[in-house]
């Protein structure tokens, strides 16, 4: 399982949050600034514990990759409607939201750098062999003969 956690600069995070509170006061996005990676750690631990308790997997491992990505105002505004539940907002509300976010980015100089962290919790299935499964009666193996296409 994997997740992406993103964290804009703190002043911009607060400005984004203010826009969400103004435009979409009843949405989950209006509840304050975006949580950082630390707030997700208990969740990652719970997932790893669940994998361990399932008994069908080896010991879970947690992998992490951090990176930064610069965005211009327009690049970020192109991305916002594709994230989380933004596609569910009414078009007029989305336009108002994008205008507010765009104004916040303009006030911050027209661009910013987003910090990302990808976290994956993985485990190998116990007793798993990477060999072909027997197909059994009624499931013939695929032919390895070359195909001829007339046309």
Buried (B, 14 or more C-beta within 10 A) or exposed (E): EEBEBBBBEEEBBEBBBBBBBEBBEEBEBBEEBBEBBEEBEEEBEEBBEEBEEEEEBBEBEEEEEEEEEEBEBEEBBEEBBEEEEBEEBEEEBBEBBBEBBBEBBEEBEEBBEBBBBBBEBBBEEEEEEEEEEEEEEEEEEEEEEEEEEEE
